[in-house]
Amino acid sequence: MVINIPFIDLQTQYERLKPQIAAGIDRVLHHGAYVMGPEIAELESRLSDYCNVKHAITCSSGTDALLLGLMAWDVGPGDAVFTTPFTFFATAEAIALLGATPVFVDIDSRTFNIDPDRLEEAVQRVKQSGDLNPRGILPVNLFGLPADYREIDRIAKEHALFVLEDAAQSFGAKYGNQASCSLGEISATSFFPAKPLGCYGDGGAVFTDDDALAEKILSLRIHGMGQNKYDNVRIGLNARMDSIQAAVLLAKLEIFDDELGKRRRLAGVYDQCLKDLVETPYIPGGMSSAWAQFSVLSDHREAMIEAIEEQGIPVQVYYRVPCHLSKAFAHLGYKPGDLPVTEEVSLRIFSLPMHPYLDFRVATKITSILHNVLLRISGEAWRAKMSMRETVSNAGKAGYPIP
Ligand SMILES: *Cc1c(COP(=O)(O)O)cnc(C)c1O
């Protein structure tokens, strides 16, 4: 039985919220303030409450949220920003777009997030070489799991570095009792449709408790405005969120906690079913993931992906090419082998369908597919071993030394 399901099911969510979303969009069409309408202030106030951060500033995308954060600290040429190579390209791209240099730091093999020990070494190395000015750390909460902020903050403090949290995948996650989007001096999230909280287009938000940084971000978001849009006091961006997207997010935020619970339950089912067949996600004590993805590791990735996809269940690989080996960063001179943990993970990882409306039948189906793949592979390995023995023993009979 082939199931044929989408990797992320936004249709079922739309059916659930249809009247609320239609009413929200209709309101915008009626009042006509398509840009910076009342929905923006309302959403910003909800987001600030939800994450318990003083300032939530909506913007045009997660990438622009990262840019706004970096620009608020005047990051530019000659600056080093320490980040993970195991992320969506936008993280490192934002650094490079401002002329600064991303310094890639290897990841922890279990959390897939930046490894604090390697981070400490990288900061020391950059300081000693004196080529770049170490400015900040840009950790990513990959697949929805917060990075190790206690250690990151300690290193940041010791070396006077800023911390910009890339929370594009982790809206809704917790680090102790702190919400993701409150874990950096500035935090950036994305409301791209496929993220845990997504709108119907591009969108993002920047968060900070710091009044001065917030004021600067508000200015940068609208062409570096001062008293008004035509009083330009710095070089900025056009990085506003549309009122219609804010209306969509206001409706979706109402059911977000319920959806998060459903993701968490699915992750539990996946974990129970699959933990003997593949390496399932590790969640350190005190943390909770937003479950943007459910990613597993196996030495038999390609065979598993092929078998799962044959049954109509889509699979994704995040990420086949780590940023330090991407063409765009070839000029930085990284070589294969430079960041071994990242490179090994990128060869073994794949992600299963994860969304709040997934039928638990799928988890059981995937389990039986993976089980069969492993049986087949171990059978093949066994047969290979046997035929090897035969060769060796025949060799022995022929008078060759047996190894
Ligand atoms: C999606 C994503 C971004 C970029 O967000 P956009 O809204 O697509 O611009 C940045 N960082 C990470 C880790 C992401 O997953």
The ligand as a Gaussian input file, in Angstrom:
#p B3LYP/6-31G(d) Opt

LIG

0 1
 C       14.771000      29.303000       6.946000
 C       16.011000      29.693000       7.607000
 C       16.555000      30.989000       7.482000
 C       16.006000      32.008000       6.526000
 O       14.682000      32.296000       6.684000
 P       13.865000      32.910000       5.423000
 O       12.591000      33.356000       6.057000
 O       13.667000      31.800000       4.468000
 O       14.644000      34.016000       4.866000
 C       17.677000      31.297000       8.210000
 N       18.263000      30.395000       9.020000
 C       17.799000      29.144000       9.141000
 C       18.484000      28.210000      10.070000
 C       16.664000      28.738000       8.427000
 O       16.231000      27.488000       8.556000

